[in-house]
């Protein structure tokens, strides 16, 4: 198992809860923040459109954060892989892992045993190592922390408080 753990993202809960009750976080392997923004149609520096995006350089790639949870194009994972976690008090949580434009594994973090996608069991070893409850329901905060750790583990991209404190590349999409 890699270095991702649910406790490694506890700080992130505190940060995003200051900003919004709804958030989308996308880990993308091997892309710079500028390239990730380009792939989703966001012009870096242009914040004039409806949905704001912040792209942080992390270890191994980029982490995109948006506070409106608009669907991001699967082209974001062309030639690479991405994992997206959507969470908030006003909607259902969601985890999706895509490789080369194809949704491989997706599930609700509260119910990780109920997976869909082209290869729903691809991340099963990581899920077991993280201690995801594959035969029952996870509790709220723990399920999202596990989903963030799984996203980091699956993509090899990590976001630390130091990465988050750095100035992100910002843009917007419609």
ABEGO torsion letter per residue (X at the ends): XBABBAAAAAAAAAAAAAABABBBBBBBBGBBAAAAAAAAGBBBGBAABABBBBBBBBBGEBBBBBAAGBBBBAAAABGBBBBBBBBEAABBBBBBBBBGGBBABBBBAABAABBBEABAAAAAAAAAAAGBBAABBBBAAAAAAAAAAAAAAAAGBBBBAAAAABBBBBBBBX
